[in-house]
Amino acid sequence: MEQKIAKEFNPALSSPYYFIRKLLLKKVQQYSKELSGNLLDFGCGSKPYKSLFNHVKSYTGIDYENPGHPHINEQIDVFYDGKKLPFNDNQFDAILSSEVFEHVFNLESILPELHRVLKTEGKILITCPFVWNEHEVPHDYARYTQFALKHLLEKNGFKILVQDKSGDFATTLHQMKMVYICEHFLQSMYIIGKIKFITSNIRPLLMVICNSWFLLKHKLLPKRYDIYLNNIVLAMKEK
């Protein structure tokens, strides 16, 4: 199943995004069987995790036309206006929304819409970053703690079933260091940036060494989860 996931979302150790993408994939896999029936992928983009939901009856992807995120070559079934979902009440048995909530400026207006189109006792699986750099700018509006997500969901008629996290304190620090090295430090070195051999070979090798070394030493580091990479929430529509 995992081999069907695009390399961007299932990276090798040579990727500067290895930990955030790999750990998030693992969590979506873990909870994928909780969703069944007619599934709505809210903010679907390229539907990176669709192959994990081959067991559902139908899979519908919806997204918002966002200037900061071109939808070229993406598999969007329906576009919406950013306010109201073009579906009937109680139409879906399950909803997936992965790495979307931080891009929804009016989240408190959208949550009632997600609640409306979900059947009673239907489940919603949500992932969103807690620690990550700004992206898809300027349409990057929020970072939510687990407590904020719990409050917002319960306020809008959802019962929390599971709250989980991907990555711990040390993993988050290492992941952000890799992002800094590749996106800022190496990019700022004009000569290196112009040498294709270095960008195509040396940089991936550097990532393999750094990520492999961290995997080894991580086994010895204390585990703390007050800083982490992603929130993962499984909730149910109560009424």
LINFEN-V710658 format. One record per helix or strand. SS is the DSSP state (A for helix, B for strand). FROM is the first residue (numbers start at 1). TO is the last residue. Records with the same first field share a line. If there is no record, write none. Layout:
SS->FROM-TO ; FROM-TO
This chain:
A->2-4 ; 7-9 ; 18-34 ; 50-53 ; 101-103 ; 107-117 ; 146-155 ; 169-188 ; 190-194 ; 196-218
B->38-42 ; 58-64 ; 66-66 ; 69-69 ; 78-80 ; 92-98 ; 118-129 ; 158-166 ; 230-237
